[in-house]
């Protein structure tokens, strides 16, 4: 059994997160502008879409290591929805309301994102770990996710802080896609190291 090549793993995860975060960014922007009701449900649904994108990309790369795609994807969706739910409870990572008197600067958004990434990485790694094949140590996978998601969420939140209220949704989604690609690359680099080298 061999881990996927680094270029393949990095590219697929970057593309997956680009798509997922584009949806999340557009959803938050639409909620803030009052274009979508039921903000909590919309954010959780968008988080599920991100989890679907990421889980599918990872499952494709991890099949050669014995990962079963369906359980992996379902657990990744669960982890993403849980992570977004927890971030909303802490009122971090976006708000379902535009009624805020404080507009944090981008650097503070990035710092907050790093904190969110610490939690998101732990949640993602722990929730996915039951679906790991025997050749991948669960502790290493969780730690790798924490390492990868700290800069990943910092990039995502930095982009969120740069987006302006008057931007059209497609522009917000495009910025989200760029930050998502950076985030996916961070997660890919960190988790690839945790995969068994096999014959490569």
N, C-alpha and C positions, 0 to 999 in steps of 0.2 A: 504493500500500500504506500502510495506517495501523496504528499500534500500537493495541492495545485501550485502551478508556477506563480511566482510573485507578481509578474505582469498581469496575468489573467485574474488573479485574486484581487489585486488593487483596482484594475479597470472595472470589473463587474461590481464590486462593492461601491466604488465611486459613482458609477452610473445609477445603481440602485438607490443610493442615498440622495443623489441629485433629484431623481424623480420623486422620492418620498418627501423630502424636505420642501420641494416646490409646492406640493399639495398642502403640506402643513403651513407653510408661509402664507399661501393664498387664503387658506381657511382662517388663520388668525386675522389677516387684513380685512377679510370680508366681515368677520364678527365685529371687529373694532369699528367698522363703518356702518354697522346696523344692517348689512345686507343678508346676514344669516341669523336666524333665531336659534334658540336651544344651543347656546355656545358651548357648554360642556360636552354635550353629545357630539357636536360637530368636531371638536378638538380630539376627542377620543376616537372618533371614526377616522379622522385624518392620521392620527397616530397608528391606527390599525393598518392603514394603507402603507405607511412607512415601514411598519413591521413586515407586511406582506412583501414589499419590494426587497428589503434587506434579507429576510429569511429565505426568499426564493433564490436570490443570488448566492447566498452562502450554501444553501442546500445543493445547488448545481456544482459548486466547487468541492464540496465535502462528500459527494457520493462515493468517490474512489476510496474514501477512508471508512466507508460503511455507514454513513449517516442516512437515515430514512427521511426522505424529503417532507412528507406530510406532517409527521410529528414535529419535525424541526421548524417548519414554517408556522405551524399553529402555536408553538411555544414562543417563537419570536414575535408573533402578533400579540400574544398575551403579555410578553415583557414590555413591548413598546406601549401598549395601552396602559399598563400598570405604571410605567415611568411617567407618561404624560399626566395620568391621574394624580400621582404623587406630586408632580411639579405644580399642578393647579391648586392642590390643597395648600401648598406652601406659597402660593401666589408668586411663583417664579417661573420663568420660561414663557411669559406671555400672560395676557389677561383676557377674559371673555367680555370685558367692558372697557370702553374708552374713557370712562370717568376717572381719570387719574390726574392729580395735580403735579406729579413729579415725573419728568421725562429723563430717565437716567442716561448719562453719556455712554458712548459705545464701549469705552474701556471698562466701565462698570458692568455693562451687559456681558462682556467677555468674561469678566471675573465671576459673575453670577453663573454664567454658562459652565465654567470649569467646575464649580460646585455642583451644579446639576449633573454634569458629566460623571462626577464621582459616584453619585447615586445611580444614575442610569446604567453605567458600566457594571456596577455590582448587581443590579436587578437583571440586566440582560444576561450576564454570565451565569448567574445562579439559576435563572428560569430555563435557559437553554441547556444547562449541564446534564439533566436527566437523559437528553437525547444524544449525548456525546458517545461515540464509539469507545471501546475499551482502550484504544491506543492513545487517547488524549486525556491528560490529567485534568480533572475538574478544577482543581485549585489553580493550575496554570491558565486555564481558559478564563476563569473569573478574573484573575489578576490582569490578564492581557486585555480584557474588555474594559476594566477600570482605567488602565493606562491609555487605551485608545480613545475612550469616550470623553476623557477630560479635555483634551484639545479639540475633539470633534464638536462637543457642545459649546466650547468657547467660540469656535468659528461660526457656528450656527447663530448663537446669541449676538455675536458681534455684527453679523449681517442684519439681524433683526433690529439692532440699534441704529443701523445706517439707513434703513428703509424709512421713507418719509410718508406722512399721512396722505399727501396728494397724489402719490404714485398710482398709476393704473395697476390692476391686479396682476396683469401679465409681467409687469416690471418687478413687482414684489416676488412673484413666482420665479422669475429668472435669477434674481439675486439669491433667493432660497436655493435654487438649483446649484449655483456656484458654491455657496457655503456647504451644501449637502455633499457635493463632490469632494471638497476638501475634508469634510467630516468622514466620508466613506473611506478616503485614502488613509486617514489617521487610524481608523478602526482596522482596516485591512493590514496595515504595516504591523500593528501591535499583535493582532491575532494570528497572523501568518507565522510569527516566531514561535507561537505556542503549539503549532501543528507539528506532528511527527515528520521528520525529514525523510524517512524511508530510504529509497535508493537515490534521491536527488542530491 
